[in-house]
Amino acid sequence: MKKLLYIFLFFPALLMGQEIAVLKYSGGGDWYGNPTSLPNLAKFCNQNISTKINPKTATVEVGSADLFSYPFVHMTGHGNVVFSDNDIINLRNYLTSGGFLHIDDNYGMDKYVRREIKRLFPDKELALVPSSHEIFKGPFPFAQGLPKIHEHDNKAPQAWGIFSDGRLVLLYTLETDLGDGWEDMEVHNDPVDVRTKALKMGANILNYAFKN
């Protein structure tokens, strides 16, 4: 039944090709950070894993009905995050109906986003996503799990998730800076191998979101 609901809700996106979006939220945090990240990730995926993603990334608000037009939504920032009651209901319905949210902490949003995730799924706990999970297996293998892209405070990269009916519906990555690794090379001057590693992990996330 949920699969049928997924097809119905995301039918416009399936007709037009794969669409992805940046999530616009309230609270004062810089939801608009890393503007070149998703376009670059879309191009990388189209060139390397045979996707057909529109590189002109959309922006969608948490409480908007348009959220259901995107099988994958990305959220980032450094600061505060606040979801309204309507945002919570809409985002929860989106995720449990087949949508996927990737939250990438750009250092500084952890305590705020954890609070809002708890409101989003009060009956669930964030769980560490093991390195054996499907999302780390392909198209590009990451045997050790989430890679480290930028070092800030000498902590290991962490992949946390919310699971619904066995499906990973929300992936929260921190202590890694994946989104920074997807940006134009001149933004952070990352070595080619580091940037490629970030893009490959991003491709795995998108691949999982589109197929599950």
Secondary structure, DSSP 4 states (H G I P E B T S, - for coil): -HHHHHHHHTHHHHHH-B-EEEEE-BSS--TT--TTHHHHHHHHHHHHS---B-SS-EEEETT-GGGGG-SEEEEEESS--B--HHHHHHHHHHHHTT-EEEEEE-SS-HHHHHHHHHHH-TT---EEPPTTSGGGTSSS--TTSSPP-S-SSS---EEEEEEETTEEEEEEEESS-HHHHHS-HHHHT--HHHHHHHHHHHHHHHHHHHH-
